Amino acid sequence: MPDDRPMVMASTFRAWWQSLADQDPDLVTPGNTLAAQELWSTLVTIGKRNRAVIVEHPGDDPTVGGWPELDPDFDWNGDIAIDDDAPIAEIEHATGISDEEPLA
């Protein structure tokens, strides 16, 4: 069964991840409604579903337990499926990284 969800380049996902991980978790970028921690939690959920993130915590709460990490064995040259309702515009705004511009 094909996955009909929108896709983003894995390299862009990784750049978003790194940018949000470096921000104050309580920071709400002017113009956004979600704090950096909420946006990062969205990336954890997406990354976990795509097997791009190693999660060492019980259940589905990314705020409990060990710090999730990017999987170094993931194909970072491919794509990652995202949810239709993922706050991509807010992630782009908070990180300054567009999902439409290829990263080196």
C-alpha contacts under 8 A as a table, 3 or more apart, distances in Angstrom:
res1	aa1	res2	aa2	distance
3	D	81	A	7.84
5	R	81	A	5.83
5	R	82	I	6.07
5	R	83	D	6.04
5	R	84	D	6.48
6	P	81	A	5.80
6	P	82	I	5.58
6	P	83	D	6.74
6	P	84	D	6.58
7	M	79	D	6.07
7	M	80	I	5.41
7	M	81	A	4.47
7	M	82	I	5.76
8	V	12	T	6.90
8	V	13	F	6.92
8	V	79	D	5.50
8	V	80	I	5.34
8	V	81	A	6.52
8	V	82	I	7.06
8	V	99	D	6.30
9	M	12	T	5.27
9	M	13	F	6.46
9	M	77	N	7.40
9	M	78	G	6.19
9	M	79	D	4.41
9	M	80	I	6.17
9	M	99	D	7.20
9	M	102	P	7.86
10	A	13	F	4.95
10	A	14	R	6.18
10	A	75	D	7.71
10	A	76	W	5.07
10	A	77	N	6.14
10	A	78	G	5.56
10	A	79	D	4.75
10	A	80	I	5.52
11	S	14	R	5.08
11	S	15	A	6.25
11	S	76	W	5.71
11	S	77	N	6.50
11	S	78	G	7.86
11	S	103	L	6.58
12	T	15	A	5.02
12	T	16	W	6.15
12	T	97	I	7.50
12	T	98	S	7.77
12	T	99	D	6.14
12	T	102	P	7.43
12	T	103	L	6.62
13	F	16	W	5.12
13	F	17	W	6.12
13	F	43	L	7.81
13	F	80	I	7.55
14	R	17	W	4.97
14	R	18	Q	6.19
14	R	70	L	7.72
14	R	76	W	7.94
15	A	18	Q	5.20
15	A	19	S	6.08
15	A	97	I	7.58
16	W	19	S	5.16
16	W	20	L	6.08
16	W	91	I	7.12
16	W	92	E	7.65
16	W	95	T	6.20
16	W	97	I	6.90
17	W	20	L	5.38
17	W	21	A	6.00
17	W	40	W	6.71
17	W	43	L	6.82
18	Q	21	A	5.12
18	Q	22	D	6.38
19	S	22	D	5.37
19	S	23	Q	6.70
19	S	95	T	5.83
20	L	23	Q	5.18
20	L	36	A	6.02
20	L	37	Q	7.63
20	L	39	L	7.58
20	L	40	W	5.97
20	L	94	A	7.69
20	L	95	T	6.68
21	A	25	P	7.95
21	A	40	W	7.05
23	Q	27	L	7.10
23	Q	36	A	6.69
24	D	27	L	5.30
24	D	36	A	6.88
24	D	37	Q	7.96
25	P	35	A	6.57
25	P	36	A	4.95
25	P	37	Q	4.50
26	D	35	A	5.39
26	D	36	A	6.11
26	D	37	Q	6.44
27	L	35	A	5.24
27	L	36	A	5.56
27	L	37	Q	7.95
28	V	32	N	6.23
28	V	33	T	6.68
28	V	34	L	5.94
28	V	35	A	4.31
28	V	36	A	6.25
28	V	94	A	7.90
29	T	32	N	5.44
29	T	33	T	7.90
29	T	35	A	7.29
29	T	36	A	7.92
29	T	93	H	7.47
29	T	94	A	5.60
32	N	35	A	7.82
32	N	90	E	5.80
32	N	93	H	7.55
32	N	94	A	7.65
33	T	90	E	7.84
34	L	38	E	6.01
34	L	39	L	6.58
34	L	90	E	7.44
35	A	38	E	5.34
35	A	39	L	6.45
36	A	39	L	5.10
36	A	40	W	5.99
36	A	94	A	7.41
37	Q	40	W	5.01
37	Q	41	S	6.01
38	E	41	S	5.03
38	E	42	T	6.35
39	L	42	T	5.09
39	L	43	L	6.55
39	L	87	P	7.40
39	L	90	E	7.72
39	L	91	I	6.29
40	W	43	L	5.00
40	W	44	V	6.28
41	S	44	V	4.92
41	S	45	T	6.30
41	S	62	P	6.28
41	S	63	T	7.75
42	T	45	T	5.18
42	T	46	I	6.25
42	T	86	A	7.26
43	L	46	I	5.02
43	L	47	G	5.77
44	V	47	G	5.07
44	V	48	K	5.87
44	V	53	V	6.81
44	V	62	P	6.77
44	V	68	P	7.23
45	T	48	K	5.17
45	T	49	R	6.27
45	T	62	P	7.66
46	I	49	R	5.26
46	I	50	N	6.31
46	I	81	A	7.45
46	I	82	I	6.17
46	I	83	D	7.69
47	G	50	N	5.08
47	G	51	R	5.90
47	G	52	A	4.80
47	G	53	V	4.93
47	G	80	I	7.74
48	K	51	R	4.96
48	K	52	A	6.05
48	K	53	V	5.01
48	K	54	I	6.89
48	K	55	V	7.08
49	R	52	A	7.70
50	N	53	V	7.67
50	N	80	I	6.40
50	N	81	A	6.91
51	R	54	I	7.28
51	R	71	D	7.60
51	R	74	F	7.33
52	A	70	L	5.95
52	A	71	D	5.28
52	A	74	F	5.54
53	V	68	P	6.55
53	V	69	E	5.54
53	V	70	L	4.41
53	V	71	D	5.05
54	I	68	P	5.63
54	I	69	E	5.18
54	I	70	L	5.97
54	I	71	D	5.58
55	V	62	P	7.79
55	V	66	G	7.34
55	V	67	W	7.20
55	V	68	P	4.58
55	V	69	E	6.66
56	E	65	G	6.63
56	E	66	G	5.31
56	E	67	W	7.07
56	E	68	P	6.43
57	H	60	D	7.90
57	H	61	D	7.59
57	H	62	P	7.08
57	H	64	V	6.07
57	H	65	G	4.58
57	H	66	G	5.74
58	P	61	D	7.29
58	P	64	V	7.32
58	P	65	G	7.06
61	D	64	V	5.83
62	P	65	G	7.65
62	P	68	P	7.46
71	D	74	F	5.45
75	D	78	G	5.68
76	W	79	D	7.58
82	I	86	A	6.74
83	D	86	A	5.12
87	P	90	E	5.41
87	P	91	I	6.32
88	I	91	I	4.95
88	I	92	E	6.03
89	A	92	E	5.11
89	A	93	H	6.08
90	E	93	H	4.94
90	E	94	A	5.96
91	I	94	A	5.14
91	I	95	T	6.05
92	E	95	T	5.31
92	E	96	G	5.41
92	E	97	I	5.07
92	E	98	S	5.31
92	E	99	D	7.24
93	H	96	G	5.23
93	H	97	I	7.24
97	I	101	E	7.87
98	S	101	E	5.72
99	D	102	P	7.55
